[in-house]
Amino acid sequence: MGVIGYGLGVIGAGVGIGMAAFGATTSMARQPEVQGRLFTTFILASAFVEALALIGFVVTLIAK
């Protein structure tokens, strides 16, 4: 049962990173001069989302 929950969590993380990448690339296309700030913010947001997915993995392993 925990594996199903982790799978759903990973899907959520993937969708979150995809939406963030879409927003960042769209913004960079509209205003290329702010690329540096947007890229830094995107990398930080992706790291936080990925960290939450890894925490879900650890919780799944502990719960077994």
C-alpha positions as protocol buffer text, in pm:
chain_id: "A"
residue {
  index: 1
  type: MET
  ca { x: 0 y: 0 z: 0 }
}
residue {
  index: 2
  type: GLY
  ca { x: 288 y: 238 z: 75 }
}
residue {
  index: 3
  type: VAL
  ca { x: 432 y: 182 z: -271 }
}
residue {
  index: 4
  type: ILE
  ca { x: 112 y: 312 z: -427 }
}
residue {
  index: 5
  type: GLY
  ca { x: 131 y: 624 z: -212 }
}
residue {
  index: 6
  type: TYR
  ca { x: 493 y: 680 z: -306 }
}
residue {
  index: 7
  type: GLY
  ca { x: 408 y: 636 z: -674 }
}
residue {
  index: 8
  type: LEU
  ca { x: 140 y: 902 z: -647 }
}
residue {
  index: 9
  type: GLY
  ca { x: 386 y: 1129 z: -469 }
}
residue {
  index: 10
  type: VAL
  ca { x: 641 y: 1090 z: -747 }
}
residue {
  index: 11
  type: ILE
  ca { x: 377 y: 1167 z: -1008 }
}
residue {
  index: 12
  type: GLY
  ca { x: 293 y: 1483 z: -816 }
}
residue {
  index: 13
  type: ALA
  ca { x: 659 y: 1582 z: -799 }
}
residue {
  index: 14
  type: GLY
  ca { x: 700 y: 1522 z: -1172 }
}
residue {
  index: 15
  type: VAL
  ca { x: 397 y: 1733 z: -1254 }
}
residue {
  index: 16
  type: GLY
  ca { x: 520 y: 2006 z: -1021 }
}
residue {
  index: 17
  type: ILE
  ca { x: 864 y: 2021 z: -1180 }
}
residue {
  index: 18
  type: GLY
  ca { x: 709 y: 2014 z: -1526 }
}
residue {
  index: 19
  type: MET
  ca { x: 480 y: 2304 z: -1446 }
}
residue {
  index: 20
  type: ALA
  ca { x: 769 y: 2500 z: -1297 }
}
residue {
  index: 21
  type: ALA
  ca { x: 983 y: 2438 z: -1605 }
}
residue {
  index: 22
  type: PHE
  ca { x: 699 y: 2544 z: -1833 }
}
residue {
  index: 23
  type: GLY
  ca { x: 648 y: 2865 z: -1638 }
}
residue {
  index: 24
  type: ALA
  ca { x: 1019 y: 2944 z: -1629 }
}
residue {
  index: 25
  type: THR
  ca { x: 1072 y: 2886 z: -2001 }
}
residue {
  index: 26
  type: THR
  ca { x: 763 y: 3086 z: -2090 }
}
residue {
  index: 27
  type: SER
  ca { x: 879 y: 3374 z: -1873 }
}
residue {
  index: 28
  type: MET
  ca { x: 1231 y: 3359 z: -2017 }
}
residue {
  index: 29
  type: ALA
  ca { x: 1088 y: 3371 z: -2369 }
}
residue {
  index: 30
  type: ARG
  ca { x: 885 y: 3679 z: -2286 }
}
residue {
  index: 31
  type: GLN
  ca { x: 1157 y: 3863 z: -2092 }
}
residue {
  index: 32
  type: PRO
  ca { x: 1505 y: 3728 z: -2173 }
}
residue {
  index: 33
  type: GLU
  ca { x: 1676 y: 3987 z: -1951 }
}
residue {
  index: 34
  type: VAL
  ca { x: 1553 y: 3816 z: -1631 }
}
residue {
  index: 35
  type: GLN
  ca { x: 1680 y: 3471 z: -1732 }
}
residue {
  index: 36
  type: GLY
  ca { x: 1941 y: 3454 z: -1454 }
}
residue {
  index: 37
  type: ARG
  ca { x: 1696 y: 3517 z: -1171 }
}
residue {
  index: 38
  type: LEU
  ca { x: 1429 y: 3289 z: -1317 }
}
residue {
  index: 39
  type: PHE
  ca { x: 1675 y: 3005 z: -1370 }
}
residue {
  index: 40
  type: THR
  ca { x: 1803 y: 3031 z: -1012 }
}
residue {
  index: 41
  type: THR
  ca { x: 1449 y: 3033 z: -876 }
}
residue {
  index: 42
  type: PHE
  ca { x: 1357 y: 2735 z: -1096 }
}
residue {
  index: 43
  type: ILE
  ca { x: 1654 y: 2532 z: -975 }
}
residue {
  index: 44
  type: LEU
  ca { x: 1569 y: 2605 z: -610 }
}
residue {
  index: 45
  type: ALA
  ca { x: 1203 y: 2516 z: -659 }
}
residue {
  index: 46
  type: SER
  ca { x: 1295 y: 2193 z: -839 }
}
residue {
  index: 47
  type: ALA
  ca { x: 1530 y: 2099 z: -557 }
}
residue {
  index: 48
  type: PHE
  ca { x: 1258 y: 2153 z: -298 }
}
residue {
  index: 49
  type: VAL
  ca { x: 1004 y: 1946 z: -492 }
}
residue {
  index: 50
  type: GLU
  ca { x: 1258 y: 1668 z: -543 }
}
residue {
  index: 51
  type: ALA
  ca { x: 1346 y: 1676 z: -173 }
}
residue {
  index: 52
  type: LEU
  ca { x: 980 y: 1625 z: -86 }
}
residue {
  index: 53
  type: ALA
  ca { x: 969 y: 1324 z: -320 }
}
residue {
  index: 54
  type: LEU
  ca { x: 1277 y: 1178 z: -151 }
}
residue {
  index: 55
  type: ILE
  ca { x: 1124 y: 1233 z: 192 }
}
residue {
  index: 56
  type: GLY
  ca { x: 819 y: 1041 z: 73 }
}
residue {
  index: 57
  type: PHE
  ca { x: 1048 y: 758 z: -37 }
}
residue {
  index: 58
  type: VAL
  ca { x: 1217 y: 743 z: 304 }
}
residue {
  index: 59
  type: VAL
  ca { x: 884 y: 748 z: 485 }
}
residue {
  index: 60
  type: THR
  ca { x: 765 y: 462 z: 263 }
}
residue {
  index: 61
  type: LEU
  ca { x: 1073 y: 257 z: 352 }
}
residue {
  index: 62
  type: ILE
  ca { x: 1035 y: 327 z: 724 }
}
residue {
  index: 63
  type: ALA
  ca { x: 665 y: 239 z: 722 }
}
residue {
  index: 64
  type: LYS
  ca { x: 729 y: -116 z: 597 }
}
